[in-house]
């Protein structure tokens, strides 16, 4: 049986809710890059915080 990737919040790589850590594990990149992307989207487009909060409440725990 194959190990399927699952999107979930990270318990080990978290700052607030673990959303960026979970996305980093899923896409196999450093979570710092995900955090930078959320900050850029927040400051330039205004939707980063809303997107983060939606993911924080919709993503399952690890």
mmCIF file of the N, C-alpha and C atoms, coordinates in Angstrom:
data_MODEL
# 
_entry.id   MODEL 
# 
loop_
_atom_site.group_PDB 
_atom_site.id 
_atom_site.type_symbol 
_atom_site.label_atom_id 
_atom_site.label_alt_id 
_atom_site.label_comp_id 
_atom_site.label_asym_id 
_atom_site.label_entity_id 
_atom_site.label_seq_id 
_atom_site.pdbx_PDB_ins_code 
_atom_site.Cartn_x 
_atom_site.Cartn_y 
_atom_site.Cartn_z 
_atom_site.occupancy 
_atom_site.B_iso_or_equiv 
_atom_site.pdbx_formal_charge 
_atom_site.auth_seq_id 
_atom_site.auth_comp_id 
_atom_site.auth_asym_id 
_atom_site.auth_atom_id 
_atom_site.pdbx_PDB_model_num 
ATOM 1   N N  . UNK A 1 1  ? 0.842   -1.184 0.000  1.00 0.00 ? 1  UNK A N  1 
ATOM 2   C CA . UNK A 1 1  ? 0.000   0.000  0.000  1.00 0.00 ? 1  UNK A CA 1 
ATOM 3   C C  . UNK A 1 1  ? 0.885   1.245  0.000  1.00 0.00 ? 1  UNK A C  1 
ATOM 4   N N  . UNK A 1 2  ? 0.513   2.208  -0.800 1.00 0.00 ? 2  UNK A N  1 
ATOM 5   C CA . UNK A 1 2  ? 1.286   3.432  -0.891 1.00 0.00 ? 2  UNK A CA 1 
ATOM 6   C C  . UNK A 1 2  ? 0.935   4.367  0.262  1.00 0.00 ? 2  UNK A C  1 
ATOM 7   N N  . UNK A 1 3  ? 1.953   5.115  0.691  1.00 0.00 ? 3  UNK A N  1 
ATOM 8   C CA . UNK A 1 3  ? 1.704   6.159  1.679  1.00 0.00 ? 3  UNK A CA 1 
ATOM 9   C C  . UNK A 1 3  ? 1.235   7.397  0.947  1.00 0.00 ? 3  UNK A C  1 
ATOM 10  N N  . UNK A 1 4  ? 0.001   7.770  1.165  1.00 0.00 ? 4  UNK A N  1 
ATOM 11  C CA . UNK A 1 4  ? -0.546  8.954  0.518  1.00 0.00 ? 4  UNK A CA 1 
ATOM 12  C C  . UNK A 1 4  ? -0.227  10.173 1.357  1.00 0.00 ? 4  UNK A C  1 
ATOM 13  N N  . UNK A 1 5  ? 0.093   11.269 0.667  1.00 0.00 ? 5  UNK A N  1 
ATOM 14  C CA . UNK A 1 5  ? 0.305   12.526 1.354  1.00 0.00 ? 5  UNK A CA 1 
ATOM 15  C C  . UNK A 1 5  ? -1.039  13.053 1.825  1.00 0.00 ? 5  UNK A C  1 
ATOM 16  N N  . UNK A 1 6  ? -1.047  13.538 3.031  1.00 0.00 ? 6  UNK A N  1 
ATOM 17  C CA . UNK A 1 6  ? -2.261  14.143 3.575  1.00 0.00 ? 6  UNK A CA 1 
ATOM 18  C C  . UNK A 1 6  ? -1.927  15.544 4.056  1.00 0.00 ? 6  UNK A C  1 
ATOM 19  N N  . UNK A 1 7  ? -2.797  16.459 3.763  1.00 0.00 ? 7  UNK A N  1 
ATOM 20  C CA . UNK A 1 7  ? -2.629  17.836 4.210  1.00 0.00 ? 7  UNK A CA 1 
ATOM 21  C C  . UNK A 1 7  ? -3.182  17.948 5.622  1.00 0.00 ? 7  UNK A C  1 
ATOM 22  N N  . UNK A 1 8  ? -2.331  18.354 6.552  1.00 0.00 ? 8  UNK A N  1 
ATOM 23  C CA . UNK A 1 8  ? -2.744  18.501 7.942  1.00 0.00 ? 8  UNK A CA 1 
ATOM 24  C C  . UNK A 1 8  ? -1.882  19.563 8.609  1.00 0.00 ? 8  UNK A C  1 
ATOM 25  N N  . UNK A 1 9  ? -2.332  20.052 9.759  1.00 0.00 ? 9  UNK A N  1 
ATOM 26  C CA . UNK A 1 9  ? -1.563  21.018 10.526 1.00 0.00 ? 9  UNK A CA 1 
ATOM 27  C C  . UNK A 1 9  ? -0.408  20.292 11.210 1.00 0.00 ? 9  UNK A C  1 
ATOM 28  N N  . UNK A 1 10 ? 0.722   20.950 11.268 1.00 0.00 ? 10 UNK A N  1 
ATOM 29  C CA . UNK A 1 10 ? 1.907   20.352 11.868 1.00 0.00 ? 10 UNK A CA 1 
ATOM 30  C C  . UNK A 1 10 ? 1.939   20.600 13.370 1.00 0.00 ? 10 UNK A C  1 
ATOM 31  N N  . UNK A 1 11 ? 2.298   19.566 14.113 1.00 0.00 ? 11 UNK A N  1 
ATOM 32  C CA . UNK A 1 11 ? 2.473   19.707 15.560 1.00 0.00 ? 11 UNK A CA 1 
ATOM 33  C C  . UNK A 1 11 ? 3.907   20.110 15.899 1.00 0.00 ? 11 UNK A C  1 
ATOM 34  N N  . UNK A 1 12 ? 4.855   19.758 15.036 1.00 0.00 ? 12 UNK A N  1 
ATOM 35  C CA . UNK A 1 12 ? 6.263   20.021 15.330 1.00 0.00 ? 12 UNK A CA 1 
ATOM 36  C C  . UNK A 1 12 ? 6.755   21.344 14.761 1.00 0.00 ? 12 UNK A C  1 
ATOM 37  N N  . UNK A 1 13 ? 6.237   21.760 13.614 1.00 0.00 ? 13 UNK A N  1 
ATOM 38  C CA . UNK A 1 13 ? 6.680   22.989 12.961 1.00 0.00 ? 13 UNK A CA 1 
ATOM 39  C C  . UNK A 1 13 ? 5.531   23.983 12.964 1.00 0.00 ? 13 UNK A C  1 
ATOM 40  N N  . UNK A 1 14 ? 5.234   24.521 14.153 1.00 0.00 ? 14 UNK A N  1 
ATOM 41  C CA . UNK A 1 14 ? 4.122   25.468 14.229 1.00 0.00 ? 14 UNK A CA 1 
ATOM 42  C C  . UNK A 1 14 ? 4.552   26.719 14.975 1.00 0.00 ? 14 UNK A C  1 
ATOM 43  N N  . UNK A 1 15 ? 3.968   27.821 14.582 1.00 0.00 ? 15 UNK A N  1 
ATOM 44  C CA . UNK A 1 15 ? 4.161   29.084 15.288 1.00 0.00 ? 15 UNK A CA 1 
ATOM 45  C C  . UNK A 1 15 ? 2.844   29.504 15.935 1.00 0.00 ? 15 UNK A C  1 
ATOM 46  N N  . UNK A 1 16 ? 1.762   29.451 15.195 1.00 0.00 ? 16 UNK A N  1 
ATOM 47  C CA . UNK A 1 16 ? 0.454   29.803 15.746 1.00 0.00 ? 16 UNK A CA 1 
ATOM 48  C C  . UNK A 1 16 ? -0.462  28.587 15.710 1.00 0.00 ? 16 UNK A C  1 
ATOM 49  N N  . UNK A 1 17 ? -0.875  28.170 14.517 1.00 0.00 ? 17 UNK A N  1 
ATOM 50  C CA . UNK A 1 17 ? -1.775  27.023 14.372 1.00 0.00 ? 17 UNK A CA 1 
ATOM 51  C C  . UNK A 1 17 ? -1.124  25.821 13.700 1.00 0.00 ? 17 UNK A C  1 
ATOM 52  N N  . UNK A 1 18 ? 0.020   25.992 13.068 1.00 0.00 ? 18 UNK A N  1 
ATOM 53  C CA . UNK A 1 18 ? 0.681   24.902 12.371 1.00 0.00 ? 18 UNK A CA 1 
ATOM 54  C C  . UNK A 1 18 ? 0.310   24.777 10.913 1.00 0.00 ? 18 UNK A C  1 
ATOM 55  N N  . UNK A 1 19 ? -0.375  25.782 10.381 1.00 0.00 ? 19 UNK A N  1 
ATOM 56  C CA . UNK A 1 19 ? -0.814  25.741 8.981  1.00 0.00 ? 19 UNK A CA 1 
ATOM 57  C C  . UNK A 1 19 ? 0.385   25.783 8.037  1.00 0.00 ? 19 UNK A C  1 
ATOM 58  N N  . UNK A 1 20 ? 1.297   26.705 8.247  1.00 0.00 ? 20 UNK A N  1 
ATOM 59  C CA . UNK A 1 20 ? 2.449   26.839 7.354  1.00 0.00 ? 20 UNK A CA 1 
ATOM 60  C C  . UNK A 1 20 ? 3.359   25.625 7.440  1.00 0.00 ? 20 UNK A C  1 
ATOM 61  N N  . UNK A 1 21 ? 3.523   25.081 8.624  1.00 0.00 ? 21 UNK A N  1 
ATOM 62  C CA . UNK A 1 21 ? 4.319   23.868 8.771  1.00 0.00 ? 21 UNK A CA 1 
ATOM 63  C C  . UNK A 1 21 ? 3.697   22.697 8.047  1.00 0.00 ? 21 UNK A C  1 
ATOM 64  N N  . UNK A 1 22 ? 2.386   22.571 8.118  1.00 0.00 ? 22 UNK A N  1 
ATOM 65  C CA . UNK A 1 22 ? 1.691   21.499 7.418  1.00 0.00 ? 22 UNK A CA 1 
ATOM 66  C C  . UNK A 1 22 ? 1.764   21.646 5.913  1.00 0.00 ? 22 UNK A C  1 
ATOM 67  N N  . UNK A 1 23 ? 1.621   22.876 5.430  1.00 0.00 ? 23 UNK A N  1 
ATOM 68  C CA . UNK A 1 23 ? 1.749   23.112 3.991  1.00 0.00 ? 23 UNK A CA 1 
ATOM 69  C C  . UNK A 1 23 ? 3.178   22.844 3.520  1.00 0.00 ? 23 UNK A C  1 
ATOM 70  N N  . UNK A 1 24 ? 4.161   23.212 4.340  1.00 0.00 ? 24 UNK A N  1 
ATOM 71  C CA . UNK A 1 24 ? 5.552   22.950 3.994  1.00 0.00 ? 24 UNK A CA 1 
ATOM 72  C C  . UNK A 1 24 ? 5.850   21.461 3.917  1.00 0.00 ? 24 UNK A C  1 
ATOM 73  N N  . UNK A 1 25 ? 5.300   20.693 4.847  1.00 0.00 ? 25 UNK A N  1 
ATOM 74  C CA . UNK A 1 25 ? 5.488   19.237 4.810  1.00 0.00 ? 25 UNK A CA 1 
ATOM 75  C C  . UNK A 1 25 ? 4.796   18.626 3.591  1.00 0.00 ? 25 UNK A C  1 
ATOM 76  N N  . UNK A 1 26 ? 3.619   19.129 3.262  1.00 0.00 ? 26 UNK A N  1 
ATOM 77  C CA . UNK A 1 26 ? 2.861   18.581 2.141  1.00 0.00 ? 26 UNK A CA 1 
ATOM 78  C C  . UNK A 1 26 ? 3.570   18.839 0.807  1.00 0.00 ? 26 UNK A C  1 
ATOM 79  N N  . UNK A 1 27 ? 4.054   20.069 0.621  1.00 0.00 ? 27 UNK A N  1 
ATOM 80  C CA . UNK A 1 27 ? 4.713   20.419 -0.635 1.00 0.00 ? 27 UNK A CA 1 
ATOM 81  C C  . UNK A 1 27 ? 6.220   20.164 -0.605 1.00 0.00 ? 27 UNK A C  1 
ATOM 82  N N  . UNK A 1 28 ? 6.730   19.651 0.527  1.00 0.00 ? 28 UNK A N  1 
ATOM 83  C CA . UNK A 1 28 ? 8.133   19.295 0.687  1.00 0.00 ? 28 UNK A CA 1 
ATOM 84  C C  . UNK A 1 28 ? 9.059   20.497 0.482  1.00 0.00 ? 28 UNK A C  1 
ATOM 85  N N  . UNK A 1 29 ? 8.685   21.637 1.072  1.00 0.00 ? 29 UNK A N  1 
ATOM 86  C CA . UNK A 1 29 ? 9.525   22.830 1.073  1.00 0.00 ? 29 UNK A CA 1 
ATOM 87  C C  . UNK A 1 29 ? 9.595   23.364 2.496  1.00 0.00 ? 29 UNK A C  1 
ATOM 88  N N  . UNK A 1 30 ? 10.514  24.259 2.727  1.00 0.00 ? 30 UNK A N  1 
ATOM 89  C CA . UNK A 1 30 ? 10.690  24.844 4.042  1.00 0.00 ? 30 UNK A CA 1 
ATOM 90  C C  . UNK A 1 30 ? 9.478   25.725 4.383  1.00 0.00 ? 30 UNK A C  1 
ATOM 91  N N  . UNK A 1 31 ? 9.000   25.615 5.613  1.00 0.00 ? 31 UNK A N  1 
ATOM 92  C CA . UNK A 1 31 ? 7.803   26.360 6.005  1.00 0.00 ? 31 UNK A CA 1 
ATOM 93  C C  . UNK A 1 31 ? 8.046   27.867 6.063  1.00 0.00 ? 31 UNK A C  1 
ATOM 94  N N  . UNK A 1 32 ? 9.302   28.291 6.129  1.00 0.00 ? 32 UNK A N  1 
ATOM 95  C CA . UNK A 1 32 ? 9.615   29.716 6.118  1.00 0.00 ? 32 UNK A CA 1 
ATOM 96  C C  . UNK A 1 32 ? 9.140   30.347 4.815  1.00 0.00 ? 32 UNK A C  1 
ATOM 97  N N  . UNK A 1 33 ? 9.297   29.629 3.709  1.00 0.00 ? 33 UNK A N  1 
ATOM 98  C CA . UNK A 1 33 ? 8.843   30.150 2.409  1.00 0.00 ? 33 UNK A CA 1 
ATOM 99  C C  . UNK A 1 33 ? 7.329   30.307 2.388  1.00 0.00 ? 33 UNK A C  1 
ATOM 100 N N  . UNK A 1 34 ? 6.607   29.390 3.009  1.00 0.00 ? 34 UNK A N  1 
ATOM 101 C CA . UNK A 1 34 ? 5.150   29.490 3.084  1.00 0.00 ? 34 UNK A CA 1 
ATOM 102 C C  . UNK A 1 34 ? 4.759   30.708 3.911  1.00 0.00 ? 34 UNK A C  1 
ATOM 103 N N  . UNK A 1 35 ? 5.467   30.942 5.019  1.00 0.00 ? 35 UNK A N  1 
ATOM 104 C CA . UNK A 1 35 ? 5.184   32.100 5.862  1.00 0.00 ? 35 UNK A CA 1 
ATOM 105 C C  . UNK A 1 35 ? 5.446   33.400 5.117  1.00 0.00 ? 35 UNK A C  1 
ATOM 106 N N  . UNK A 1 36 ? 6.524   33.434 4.339  1.00 0.00 ? 36 UNK A N  1 
ATOM 107 C CA . UNK A 1 36 ? 6.840   34.633 3.545  1.00 0.00 ? 36 UNK A CA 1 
ATOM 108 C C  . UNK A 1 36 ? 5.749   34.885 2.517  1.00 0.00 ? 36 UNK A C  1 
ATOM 109 N N  . UNK A 1 37 ? 5.267   33.833 1.871  1.00 0.00 ? 37 UNK A N  1 
ATOM 110 C CA . UNK A 1 37 ? 4.198   33.978 0.883  1.00 0.00 ? 37 UNK A CA 1 
ATOM 111 C C  . UNK A 1 37 ? 2.935   34.516 1.539  1.00 0.00 ? 37 UNK A C  1 
ATOM 112 N N  . UNK A 1 38 ? 2.573   33.989 2.723  1.00 0.00 ? 38 UNK A N  1 
ATOM 113 C CA . UNK A 1 38 ? 1.395   34.500 3.434  1.00 0.00 ? 38 UNK A CA 1 
ATOM 114 C C  . UNK A 1 38 ? 1.566   35.971 3.792  1.00 0.00 ? 38 UNK A C  1 
ATOM 115 N N  . UNK A 1 39 ? 2.769   36.382 4.215  1.00 0.00 ? 39 UNK A N  1 
ATOM 116 C CA . UNK A 1 39 ? 3.000   37.793 4.544  1.00 0.00 ? 39 UNK A CA 1 
ATOM 117 C C  . UNK A 1 39 ? 2.884   38.683 3.317  1.00 0.00 ? 39 UNK A C  1 
ATOM 118 N N  . UNK A 1 40 ? 3.436   38.246 2.206  1.00 0.00 ? 40 UNK A N  1 
ATOM 119 C CA . UNK A 1 40 ? 3.345   39.031 0.972  1.00 0.00 ? 40 UNK A CA 1 
ATOM 120 C C  . UNK A 1 40 ? 1.892   39.174 0.539  1.00 0.00 ? 40 UNK A C  1 
ATOM 121 N N  . UNK A 1 41 ? 1.159   38.079 0.572  1.00 0.00 ? 41 UNK A N  1 
ATOM 122 C CA . UNK A 1 41 ? -0.254  38.130 0.174  1.00 0.00 ? 41 UNK A CA 1 
ATOM 123 C C  . UNK A 1 41 ? -1.039  39.012 1.138  1.00 0.00 ? 41 UNK A C  1 
ATOM 124 N N  . UNK A 1 42 ? -0.700  38.973 2.417  1.00 0.00 ? 42 UNK A N  1 
ATOM 125 C CA . UNK A 1 42 ? -1.396  39.802 3.394  1.00 0.00 ? 42 UNK A CA 1 
ATOM 126 C C  . UNK A 1 42 ? -1.138  41.284 3.159  1.00 0.00 ? 42 UNK A C  1 
ATOM 127 N N  . UNK A 1 43 ? 0.125   41.665 2.997  1.00 0.00 ? 43 UNK A N  1 
ATOM 128 C CA . UNK A 1 43 ? 0.459   43.081 2.880  1.00 0.00 ? 43 UNK A CA 1 
ATOM 129 C C  . UNK A 1 43 ? 0.115   43.679 1.517  1.00 0.00 ? 43 UNK A C  1 
ATOM 130 N N  . UNK A 1 44 ? 0.187   42.896 0.448  1.00 0.00 ? 44 UNK A N  1 
ATOM 131 C CA . UNK A 1 44 ? -0.053  43.455 -0.868 1.00 0.00 ? 44 UNK A CA 1 
ATOM 132 C C  . UNK A 1 44 ? -1.478  43.226 -1.376 1.00 0.00 ? 44 UNK A C  1 
ATOM 133 N N  . UNK A 1 45 ? -2.113  42.159 -0.958 1.00 0.00 ? 45 UNK A N  1 
ATOM 134 C CA . UNK A 1 45 ? -3.435  41.850 -1.476 1.00 0.00 ? 45 UNK A CA 1 
ATOM 135 C C  . UNK A 1 45 ? -4.500  41.800 -0.395 1.00 0.00 ? 45 UNK A C  1 
ATOM 136 N N  . UNK A 1 46 ? -4.117  41.688 0.868  1.00 0.00 ? 46 UNK A N  1 
ATOM 137 C CA . UNK A 1 46 ? -5.062  41.739 1.963  1.00 0.00 ? 46 UNK A CA 1 
ATOM 138 C C  . UNK A 1 46 ? -5.785  40.443 2.265  1.00 0.00 ? 46 UNK A C  1 
ATOM 139 N N  . UNK A 1 47 ? -5.553  39.395 1.512  1.00 0.00 ? 47 UNK A N  1 
ATOM 140 C CA . UNK A 1 47 ? -6.289  38.160 1.716  1.00 0.00 ? 47 UNK A CA 1 
ATOM 141 C C  . UNK A 1 47 ? -5.527  37.089 2.467  1.00 0.00 ? 47 UNK A C  1 
ATOM 142 N N  . UNK A 1 48 ? -4.279  37.357 2.802  1.00 0.00 ? 48 UNK A N  1 
ATOM 143 C CA . UNK A 1 48 ? -3.452  36.347 3.448  1.00 0.00 ? 48 UNK A CA 1 
ATOM 144 C C  . UNK A 1 48 ? -3.959  35.939 4.817  1.00 0.00 ? 48 UNK A C  1 
ATOM 145 N N  . UNK A 1 49 ? -4.410  36.894 5.600  1.00 0.00 ? 49 UNK A N  1 
ATOM 146 C CA . UNK A 1 49 ? -4.914  36.586 6.934  1.00 0.00 ? 49 UNK A CA 1 
ATOM 147 C C  . UNK A 1 49 ? -6.206  35.791 6.856  1.00 0.00 ? 49 UNK A C  1 
ATOM 148 N N  . UNK A 1 50 ? -7.082  36.181 5.971  1.00 0.00 ? 50 UNK A N  1 
ATOM 149 C CA . UNK A 1 50 ? -8.341  35.450 5.801  1.00 0.00 ? 50 UNK A CA 1 
ATOM 150 C C  . UNK A 1 50 ? -8.080  34.025 5.333  1.00 0.00 ? 50 UNK A C  1 
ATOM 151 N N  . UNK A 1 51 ? -7.195  33.854 4.369  1.00 0.00 ? 51 UNK A N  1 
ATOM 152 C CA . UNK A 1 51 ? -6.847  32.525 3.883  1.00 0.00 ? 51 UNK A CA 1 
ATOM 153 C C  . UNK A 1 51 ? -6.225  31.681 4.988  1.00 0.00 ? 51 UNK A C  1 
ATOM 154 N N  . UNK A 1 52 ? -5.340  32.289 5.776  1.00 0.00 ? 52 UNK A N  1 
ATOM 155 C CA . UNK A 1 52 ? -4.704  31.567 6.877  1.00 0.00 ? 52 UNK A CA 1 
ATOM 156 C C  . UNK A 1 52 ? -5.736  31.116 7.903  1.00 0.00 ? 52 UNK A C  1 
ATOM 157 N N  . UNK A 1 53 ? -6.660  31.986 8.262  1.00 0.00 ? 53 UNK A N  1 
ATOM 158 C CA . UNK A 1 53 ? -7.687  31.627 9.248  1.00 0.00 ? 53 UNK A CA 1 
ATOM 159 C C  . UNK A 1 53 ? -8.616  30.531 8.729  1.00 0.00 ? 53 UNK A C  1 
ATOM 160 N N  . UNK A 1 54 ? -8.956  30.592 7.466  1.00 0.00 ? 54 UNK A N  1 
ATOM 161 C CA . UNK A 1 54 ? -9.798  29.537 6.884  1.00 0.00 ? 54 UNK A CA 1 
ATOM 162 C C  . UNK A 1 54 ? -9.062  28.202 6.938  1.00 0.00 ? 54 UNK A C  1 
ATOM 163 N N  . UNK A 1 55 ? -7.796  28.200 6.560  1.00 0.00 ? 55 UNK A N  1 
ATOM 164 C CA . UNK A 1 55 ? -7.015  26.964 6.613  1.00 0.00 ? 55 UNK A CA 1 
ATOM 165 C C  . UNK A 1 55 ? -6.821  26.478 8.050  1.00 0.00 ? 55 UNK A C  1 
ATOM 166 N N  . UNK A 1 56 ? -6.668  27.405 8.992  1.00 0.00 ? 56 UNK A N  1 
ATOM 167 C CA . UNK A 1 56 ? -6.454  27.022 10.387 1.00 0.00 ? 56 UNK A CA 1 
ATOM 168 C C  . UNK A 1 56 ? -7.652  26.281 10.951 1.00 0.00 ? 56 UNK A C  1 
ATOM 169 N N  . UNK A 1 57 ? -8.828  26.637 10.528 1.00 0.00 ? 57 UNK A N  1 
ATOM 170 C CA . UNK A 1 57 ? -10.022 25.987 11.069 1.00 0.00 ? 57 UNK A CA 1 
ATOM 171 C C  . UNK A 1 57 ? -10.510 24.815 10.222 1.00 0.00 ? 57 UNK A C  1 
ATOM 172 N N  . UNK A 1 58 ? -10.063 24.727 8.965  1.00 0.00 ? 58 UNK A N  1 
ATOM 173 C CA . UNK A 1 58 ? -10.516 23.639 8.087  1.00 0.00 ? 58 UNK A CA 1 
ATOM 174 C C  . UNK A 1 58 ? -9.536  22.473 8.008  1.00 0.00 ? 58 UNK A C  1 
ATOM 175 N N  . UNK A 1 59 ? -8.249  22.731 8.186  1.00 0.00 ? 59 UNK A N  1 
ATOM 176 C CA . UNK A 1 59 ? -7.259  21.665 8.086  1.00 0.00 ? 59 UNK A CA 1 
ATOM 177 C C  . UNK A 1 59 ? -7.323  20.765 9.310  1.00 0.00 ? 59 UNK A C  1 
ATOM 178 N N  . UNK A 1 60 ? -7.263  19.453 9.110  1.00 0.00 ? 60 UNK A N  1 
ATOM 179 C CA . UNK A 1 60 ? -7.273  18.541 10.265 1.00 0.00 ? 60 UNK A CA 1 
ATOM 180 C C  . UNK A 1 60 ? -5.940  18.567 11.005 1.00 0.00 ? 60 UNK A C  1 
ATOM 181 N N  . UNK A 1 61 ? -5.973  18.168 12.267 1.00 0.00 ? 61 UNK A N  1 
ATOM 182 C CA . UNK A 1 61 ? -4.753  18.056 13.053 1.00 0.00 ? 61 UNK A CA 1 
ATOM 183 C C  . UNK A 1 61 ? -3.954  16.847 12.613 1.00 0.00 ? 61 UNK A C  1 
ATOM 184 N N  . UNK A 1 62 ? -2.690  16.849 12.978 1.00 0.00 ? 62 UNK A N  1 
ATOM 185 C CA . UNK A 1 62 ? -1.796  15.758 12.620 1.00 0.00 ? 62 UNK A CA 1 
ATOM 186 C C  . UNK A 1 62 ? -2.173  14.491 13.361 1.00 0.00 ? 62 UNK A C  1 
# 
